[in-house]
Amino acid sequence: MTEENYYQASACSEISTTKLEGEHRYDVCVVGGGVTGLSSAIHLAERGYQVCVLEAQKIGHGASGRNGGQFIFGFGAEMPTVRKLVGESEAKKLWELSLEAIRVTYQLVEKHQIDCDWQWGHVHTAVKTRQIPELSEFKDDLMRHYDYDLEWLEGISLMEQVASPRYLAGVKDQQSGHLHPLKYTLGLAKAAQEMGVDLFEE
Ligand SMILES: Cc1cc2nc3c(=O)[nH]c(=O)nc-3n(C[C@H](O)[C@H](O)[C@H](O)COP(=O)(O)OP(=O)(O)OC[C@H]3O[C@@H](n4cnc5c(N)ncnc54)[C@H](O)[C@@H]3O)c2cc1C
């Protein structure tokens, strides 16, 4: 028996799936039942396409069902690095795209009433003294280039967010946050199924 992880133990699937047998015809066959495939299936179904999703294992088996659950602006690389790679104007488009990703995720959750423990708010923190000016520069850079405002936290204001003496400073972003990734992925699958998308697992 494989052990359940926290997400599996705290999520409940409301979808019914079958194994693919025989011959079927669809306008689009999506391969992979993670957030990319399921979101694509929903958006295609909305446009009137007949869609199926083929998942080799179980819906949410991949990274979508067991990631950190954080939705945060930007990318794995900080924006100054992105600007160096693609230039100022392309970086701005990418920045906007990252904010749009959060908006689209929220719209999907709202529209399909996905119960995924949605929580607004995210704090970037400094744990070492030398990281405090770096964090300040990070905040200033986002304001300067993208007009994006983060709230500076120190002392009591920081303790109110994270009750630990470990952190020396922080910047709070109210437009980022956290969700339960498996509940979200299974919620997308349910929404897709309700829109007529056929889901095949295993
Ligand atoms: C440890 C970790 C932490 C992360 N934390 C975060 C985070 O906090 N926030 C965030 O935004 N992103 C995070 N990510 C990234 C995020 O999880 C991925 O970008 C996202 O889940 C990718 O979704 P996907 O649908 O493209 O892929 P997947 O979720 O991997 O889905 C692909 C699916 O395709 C199936 N499949 C593969 N091959 C086939 C085949 N031949 N036929 C049929 N099915 C197939 C797989 O079984 C799988 O279910 C994290 C990733 C990891 C690994």
The ligand as an ORCA input file, in Angstrom:
! r2SCAN-3c Opt
* xyz 0 1
  C       8.068     20.298     -5.466
  C       7.333     21.311     -6.335
  C       6.796     22.427     -5.729
  C       6.136     23.373     -6.519
  N       5.549     24.439     -5.930
  C       4.826     25.313     -6.640
  C       4.126     26.379     -6.022
  O       4.157     26.532     -4.807
  N       3.412     27.207     -6.818
  C       3.338     27.055     -8.175
  O       2.666     27.838     -8.839
  N       3.984     26.054     -8.797
  C       4.703     25.174     -8.057
  N       5.335     24.137     -8.673
  C       5.191     24.023    -10.134
  C       3.816     23.449    -10.512
  O       3.497     22.352     -9.679
  C       3.840     23.032    -11.975
  O       4.236     24.104    -12.779
  C       2.468     22.560    -12.455
  O       1.879     21.638    -11.549
  C       2.580     21.932    -13.831
  O       1.326     21.444    -14.192
  P       1.162     20.520    -15.445
  O      -0.283     20.224    -15.558
  O       1.846     21.140    -16.587
  O       2.017     19.213    -15.097
  P       1.699     18.018    -14.068
  O       0.963     18.469    -12.869
  O       2.984     17.314    -13.851
  O       0.713     17.103    -14.866
  C       1.107     16.302    -15.931
  C       0.241     15.052    -15.899
  O       0.461     14.322    -17.090
  C       0.451     12.949    -16.791
  N       1.171     12.297    -17.887
  C       2.487     12.346    -18.157
  N       2.757     11.651    -19.275
  C       1.571     11.179    -19.736
  C       1.201     10.385    -20.859
  N       2.109      9.965    -21.732
  N      -0.106     10.095    -21.020
  C      -1.033     10.525    -20.140
  N      -0.729     11.267    -19.048
  C       0.558     11.591    -18.861
  C       1.114     12.862    -15.433
  O       0.744     11.681    -14.750
  C       0.588     14.124    -14.739
  O      -0.571     13.882    -13.964
  C       6.019     23.187     -7.921
  C       6.568     22.048     -8.509
  C       7.220     21.121     -7.723
  C       7.782     19.883     -8.396
*
